[in-house]
């Protein structure tokens, strides 16, 4: 986690050192920062899914319940140097690992060159957001 914050801080410092920052924060879209000269942009968002388990034992007439966080994510994305050079980092707080870390360079209107690890467009399980599912757990099928 410290490495992610260090990388984002360095990228931000390079671009922000001599420029003004504008802030566009609105509920539901995360915190968005961008320099006035367009050399750095950052969007920070979080997402979590709580889960409450309840188990009632009929024979002993007792119940056990517990509350936990099933998923918790920190998401950083934006651009640096210019708007064609973009980055995305997604950190899983519950698991303690980086899910996505990618740098994308757009060199033509519909062509991107990717470096790193992220969701692939054909992977249905990663594209269908767990936040949009009716139940917290995914099916085994």
Buried (B, 14 or more C-beta within 10 A) or exposed (E): EEEBEEBBEEBBEEBBEEBEEEEEEEEEEBEBBBBEEEBBBBBBBEBEBEEEEEEEEEEEEEEEEEEEEEBBBBBBBBBBEEEEEBBBBBBBBEEEEBBBBBBBEBEEEEEEEEEEEBBEEEEEEBEEEBEEEEEEEEEEE
